[in-house]
Amino acid sequence: MTLTTNGLFLIAAAVLGFWMYKDKGFKKREFIAVSLFWIVLVATPWGGNAVSGVQGVLGNGAQTASHTVNNVGAK
């Protein structure tokens, strides 16, 4: 399983949006500011490199977990 940069961004945005929706303390202005921060973070070259690093870690973790489950299940 490989996460794309867009997929990782959508997952992070969905979790962040759900959290802000449930916490009534957030104002619309704060929601827009945080959303713009995430867009800029992913849209810049440095943010893209960071996202690629996270993508690699999560992808390797998912692959390792999958192999472990398959090996244990085969015994």
N, C-alpha and C positions, 0 to 999 in steps of 0.2 A: 504494500500500500504506500503510495507516494502522495503527500500533500502538496498541492501547488501553492504558490504564493497567494493567489487570489482566494483559494480555499481557506488557507490559514487566516487571511485577513477577514473573510466573511465569518468564520467561527469566532474570532476575537470580537468583531463588531456585534455579532448576535448576543454573545455573552454579556458584553458591556451594555448594550441596549436593554437587555432583559433586567440586568442589575439596576440600571438607572430608572427603569419603568417601575420596578417594585419598591425602590426607595423613594418615597414621596418628598424627601428633603432636597432632591435635585431640581434645579430650575431649568427652563428651556435654554437660557443663556449658557449655563454650565454644560448642558448636553451638547450644544453646538460647539463650544470651545474644545471639549474633549474629543468630539468627532473630528474636528479640523486637525487637532493634534495627531490623531491616529492616521488620518489621510496624509498629512505631511510626513509623518514618520515613515510610512511605507513608500511614499512617492519619491523620497530623496535617495540618492545612491547609497548613503550610509545606512539608511533605514532598510533599503533593499538587501544590503549585505547582512544586516542583523536578522532580517526575516529569513534569509537563506540559511543562516546558521541555525535558527530555531527549527526551521523545516527539516534540516538534516538530523538534528537531535530527535525530534518527534518521529521522523521516518525510521531512523535506526531503532528507536525504542519499540515502535510498533512491529517492525520486522523481527526483532529479538523475541518479543512476547509471542509472536505467531510461531516462530520456530520452537520455542520452549513448549508451547501448548501442543504442537504437533508431535514433538519428541516424547512428551509425557503420555500423550494419548495413544501413541504407537506401542507403548510397552505393555 
